[in-house]
Amino acid sequence: MDSMKNIAMIAAGSIATLAYQKYSKPVMRNVKKAFNGTMKKVDKTLDDMM
C-alpha cells in the first residue's frame, strides 16, 4: 500500500514538472499582459484624478 502511494506521488510530480515545462512561458506571457493592462488602467485613472 505504501509503495502505491509513492508511485502515485512520483507520477503526480512528473506530470506537474512536464506541465510546468510546457506551459510556463505562455502562462507567464498572459499574466504579464494582463498585469500590464491593469497597470495602464490604474495609471490612467490616477492621471484623470489629478
Secondary structure, DSSP 8 states (H G I E B T S, - for coil): -HHHHHHHHHHHHHHHHHHHHHHHHHHHHHHHHHHHHHHHHHHHHHHHH-
